[in-house]
Amino acid sequence: MKSIIFFGIGAGLGSAIYQAFVHGISETDWYRAVIVALFTMLFYGLYAGFKRWASKED
């Protein structure tokens, strides 16, 4: 669970840093960084859950 949260935070932070370098702090789309973080956590969490579920069936 902790790795899922850190993975999402890292992706969101990476997106925010990239946008700050490219567009400047005042033009950074902070909502986009938050959305990237949330969807990354969601998809990575689903992947980890399915991976764990698939390994239990073996």
C-alpha positions in Angstrom: 0.0 0.0 0.0 2.8 2.4 0.9 4.5 1.8 -2.5 1.3 2.6 -4.3 1.0 6.0 -2.5 4.7 6.9 -3.1 4.4 5.8 -6.7 1.5 8.2 -7.3 3.1 11.0 -5.3 6.3 10.6 -7.4 4.4 10.7 -10.7 2.4 13.8 -9.6 5.5 15.5 -8.4 7.3 14.7 -11.5 4.5 16.1 -13.6 4.5 19.3 -11.5 8.2 19.8 -11.8 8.2 19.2 -15.5 5.4 21.8 -16.0 7.1 24.3 -13.7 10.3 24.0 -15.8 8.5 24.2 -19.1 5.8 26.8 -18.3 7.1 28.5 -15.2 5.5 28.4 -11.7 2.7 30.8 -12.5 1.5 28.8 -15.5 1.8 25.4 -13.9 -1.4 23.3 -14.1 -1.5 22.0 -10.5 -4.8 20.2 -11.1 -3.1 18.2 -13.9 -0.4 17.1 -11.5 -3.0 16.1 -8.9 -5.0 14.1 -11.5 -1.8 12.4 -12.7 -1.0 11.4 -9.1 -4.5 10.1 -8.4 -4.8 8.1 -11.6 -1.3 6.7 -11.2 -2.2 5.5 -7.7 -5.5 4.0 -9.0 -4.0 2.1 -12.0 -0.9 0.9 -10.0 -3.2 -0.2 -7.2 -5.4 -2.1 -9.6 -2.3 -3.7 -11.2 -0.9 -4.8 -7.9 -4.3 -6.1 -6.8 -4.8 -8.2 -10.0 -1.2 -9.4 -9.8 -1.7 -10.6 -6.2 -5.1 -12.2 -7.2 -3.5 -14.0 -10.1 -0.7 -15.4 -8.0 -3.1 -16.8 -5.5 -4.9 -18.8 -8.2 -1.8 -20.7 -9.1 
